[in-house]
Amino acid sequence: ADEWPDGIAFYTAVLEADYLINIPVCKTHGSANFSMALKGWYGNVPGSARTQSHSNVATISRTMAEMHLVKREDFVVLDATSCLLTGGPQVGGGVVAEPGIVVATRDAIAADVTGLCILKHHLQQTGTSNSRISDTAVWDQPQIARAMALASLGWLTGKQSFPYRSQGIDEIATLMAYRD
C-alpha cells in the first residue's frame, strides 16, 4: 500500500467478519471525484487514520483502492436509486438524479465503473456540468486505475467490457456504452 507507509488501521470487527457486504451510494465527491464501492470502504478505517489520508488531496483516490488490500468485501450492492451528480461533502449540495438502479456484483471495480456510467449518462441527460466525471474516461479515474493495478485483489485488471445482466432497465446498453 504505497499511500499508507505506516500501514492501514482497520476495525477489528471487519477484519474478523466471515462475510462482508459493501453497500455504497452512487455519488460524486469533492476530493475523490466520486464515492462508491472503493471509497465506501473508507468507513472501515478508524477516524484518526481516515483523517490522515484525507489530508493529502493529491493521493486520496489512490488510498481508496489500497484499503482493500487489508480485507476485501465479498459482495457489493451499489445504490443508484438516487445519485448525486454534482457536489459532495466539501462543496455542499448538488444536482440529484433518480436512476432507480441497484447494481450487485462481487467486483468493486465493476460496481464503480457501472456507477460512473450511470453518473455520466445522467449528467448528459440532465445537461448538468461535472467535468471531474464527464471529462475523464471511467477507466482513467484515479481510483479505478489504482484498483486495477492491484491485480492481487482478483478484480478487473484492465479495460474490458465485462458481462452484465439487467432487469427492467431499458437504457442498459446506453449506460454501459460509457465504459468504452
C-alpha positions in Angstrom: 0.0 0.0 0.0 2.1 2.8 -1.3 -0.1 5.6 0.1 -0.2 4.0 3.6 3.5 3.8 4.5 2.7 3.2 8.2 0.2 0.5 7.4 -3.6 0.6 7.3 -5.6 0.5 10.5 -8.9 -1.4 10.2 -11.8 -2.0 12.6 -11.4 -5.4 14.2 -15.0 -6.4 13.6 -14.4 -6.0 9.8 -11.1 -8.0 9.9 -12.8 -10.8 11.8 -16.0 -11.0 9.8 -16.7 -14.2 7.8 -18.6 -12.4 5.0 -18.7 -8.7 4.1 -21.2 -6.8 2.0 -20.3 -3.2 0.9 -23.4 -1.1 0.3 -22.3 2.3 -1.1 -24.3 5.0 -2.7 -23.6 6.3 -6.2 -22.5 9.9 -5.9 -19.9 12.4 -6.7 -17.3 13.6 -4.1 -15.5 16.9 -3.8 -12.0 15.4 -3.3 -12.1 11.9 -4.7 -14.3 12.7 -7.8 -16.8 10.0 -6.8 -17.7 7.9 -3.9 -19.0 4.4 -4.4 -17.6 0.9 -3.6 -13.9 1.8 -3.4 -14.4 5.0 -1.4 -17.2 3.3 0.7 -14.6 1.0 2.2 -13.1 4.1 3.9 -15.6 3.7 6.7 -13.7 0.6 7.9 -10.7 2.8 8.8 -10.7 4.3 12.3 -11.2 8.1 12.4 -7.6 9.1 13.1 -6.2 7.1 10.2 -9.0 8.3 7.9 -8.2 11.9 8.7 -4.5 11.3 8.0 -5.1 10.0 4.5 -7.7 12.7 3.7 -5.2 15.4 4.4 -3.4 14.8 1.1 -6.0 15.5 -1.7 -3.5 14.5 -4.4 -3.4 10.9 -3.1 -6.9 10.4 -1.7 -8.1 8.5 -4.8 -5.2 6.1 -4.7 -5.8 5.3 -1.0 -9.3 4.1 -1.7 -8.2 1.1 -3.7 -5.3 0.3 -1.4 -7.6 -0.1 1.7 -9.0 -3.3 0.0 -5.5 -4.9 0.4 -6.3 -5.3 4.1 -9.6 -7.2 3.5 -11.8 -7.2 0.5 -15.6 -7.3 0.5 -17.3 -10.4 -0.7 -20.2 -8.6 -2.4 -21.1 -5.1 -3.4 -24.6 -3.6 -3.7 -24.4 -0.1 -5.2 -27.4 2.0 -4.5 -28.0 4.1 -7.6 -31.7 4.6 -7.0 -30.9 8.3 -6.4 -27.5 9.7 -7.4 -25.7 12.9 -6.6 -24.4 14.3 -9.9 -22.5 17.3 -8.6 -21.3 18.4 -5.2 -20.0 16.3 -2.3 -19.1 16.7 1.3 -16.7 19.7 0.9 -18.7 21.6 -1.7 -22.3 21.3 -0.3 -25.4 20.2 -2.1 -25.7 19.4 -5.7 -27.9 18.1 -8.6 -29.6 14.8 -7.9 -30.9 12.3 -10.5 -33.2 9.4 -9.9 -32.0 6.4 -12.0 -33.8 3.8 -9.9 -31.0 1.3 -10.4 -29.3 -1.1 -8.0 -26.0 -2.8 -9.0 -24.9 -6.1 -7.5 -21.5 -7.7 -8.0 -18.5 -9.4 -6.4 -16.2 -6.9 -8.1 -15.8 -3.4 -6.6 -14.3 -2.1 -9.8 -17.2 -3.3 -11.9 -19.6 -1.7 -9.4 -17.7 1.7 -9.6 -17.3 1.5 -13.4 -21.1 0.8 -13.7 -21.8 3.7 -11.2 -19.6 6.0 -13.2 -21.5 5.0 -16.4 -24.8 5.8 -14.6 -23.4 9.2 -13.5 -22.1 10.1 -17.0 -25.4 9.2 -18.6 -27.5 11.2 -16.2 -25.1 14.2 -16.4 -25.6 14.1 -20.1 -29.4 13.6 -19.9 -29.9 16.5 -17.5 -27.4 18.8 -19.2 -25.5 19.1 -15.9 -21.8 20.0 -15.8 -19.4 18.0 -13.8 -16.0 17.9 -15.6 -14.5 15.6 -13.0 -16.8 12.8 -14.2 -17.7 13.8 -17.7 -14.2 14.7 -18.9 -12.4 11.6 -17.6 -12.9 8.1 -19.1 -14.2 5.7 -16.4 -11.0 3.6 -16.7 -8.8 6.7 -16.2 -10.4 7.7 -12.9 -7.5 7.5 -10.4 -9.4 5.2 -8.0 -10.2 2.8 -10.9 -6.7 2.9 -12.3 -5.1 2.2 -8.9 -7.5 -0.6 -8.1 -6.8 -2.3 -11.5 -3.1 -2.1 -10.8 -3.6 -4.2 -7.6 -4.1 -7.4 -9.5 -3.8 -9.5 -6.3 -7.3 -8.4 -5.3 -8.9 -10.6 -8.0 -10.9 -7.8 -9.6 -10.9 -6.5 -13.2 -7.3 -5.7 -14.1 -7.8 -3.9 -17.4 -10.3 -2.0 -19.5 -12.8 -4.6 -20.5 -16.4 -4.8 -21.4 -17.3 -7.1 -18.6 -20.6 -9.1 -18.8 -23.7 -7.7 -17.2 -27.4 -8.5 -16.8 -30.3 -6.3 -16.2 -33.9 -6.4 -15.4 -36.3 -3.5 -16.1 -33.5 -1.1 -17.2 -34.4 -0.1 -20.8 -31.3 2.1 -21.2 -28.8 -0.5 -20.0 -26.9 -0.7 -23.4 -26.7 3.1 -23.5 -25.4 3.2 -19.9 -22.8 0.5 -20.3 -21.5 2.1 -23.5 -19.9 4.8 -21.4 -17.3 2.1 -20.5 -15.8 2.4 -23.9 
